[in-house]
Amino acid sequence: MQPRHTSDDTRRAREFEAYAAGAGGRLLHTATLLTAESHGDNPRARRLLTLALARTYACWDRLHGEDPYDHTRQHLATRFARGAWHHHGGLLRSRSRPAGPLAGLTPQERLVLVIRLYEGVDGEQTAALLGLPVERVRTVFNRAMANVLRPAPRPAPPVGGVKAVPS
């Protein structure tokens, strides 16, 4: 007869593997949006997700009916915020430039925008998740939306055959 903890460990591992297989793609996309990396080359996003999943696995038995996706998303956001804000770019240092429509946003703007729009978390829950006042979340969200929706400036067309002088 096998010891009980071995069967519990096997059950726990199977449950977690099923969860990670089902939620991993969406969570990786969230992490990729946060890091503003391209989908084909996203090592920081993969590391961020790995750390969040490891934390979720460590707490797996204590979730007791809680949604593991919410738990992992919380760790993903917290780890990104800690790396982006407290370590002066710890996770944000990269040899390649960020890509995509969110690349021009600050890490805080990306975090709020991704949590609010892509993940569908309301403003009050986002504020609680990030430990920010609700008004701050609204302000950051509105600024991020304005930056994403603002068209990129285009150079002025030449007038009468005269080219514009770069400033």
C-alpha positions, 0 to 999 in steps of 0.5 A: 500500500502506498503512503497517502501523501504520494497519491495526494501529490499525484492528484495535486500534480494532475489537477495543476497540470490540467489547470496550467494546460487550460489557462496557460495560453491566456495567461501567457498572452497576458504576460506578453501584453504586460512585457510588450514583447512580441508573441514569437519572442517573449522570454520575459513574459514566459519567465513572469508566467513561470514564476506566477504558476510556481507560486500558484502551485505552491498554494494549490492545496490552500485555494479551497474553492478559490479560482486558481486563474484569479490567483495566478493573475494576481501573482502575475500582476504583482510580480510584474509590478514589483519588477517594473516599479520597485526594481527600476525596470528589473523585468523590463530590461531587454536587449530588444525594443518592446513591440506592439500597440502597448509598447509606448505605454509605461509599465503601470499603464500597461498593467492597468490597461491589460487587467481592465480590458484584456482580463475584464477586471473592474476598476475597484477590483483592479485597485484592490489587486494593485494596492492603488486608490480607485481614482489613480486606477481610473486616471492611469486607465484613461491616460493609457487609453488616450495614448493607445488611441492617439494616432501616431504623428505623421510627417507633414507633406512637402509643400510646393516641392519643398521638403520639411526641415527636421527639427 
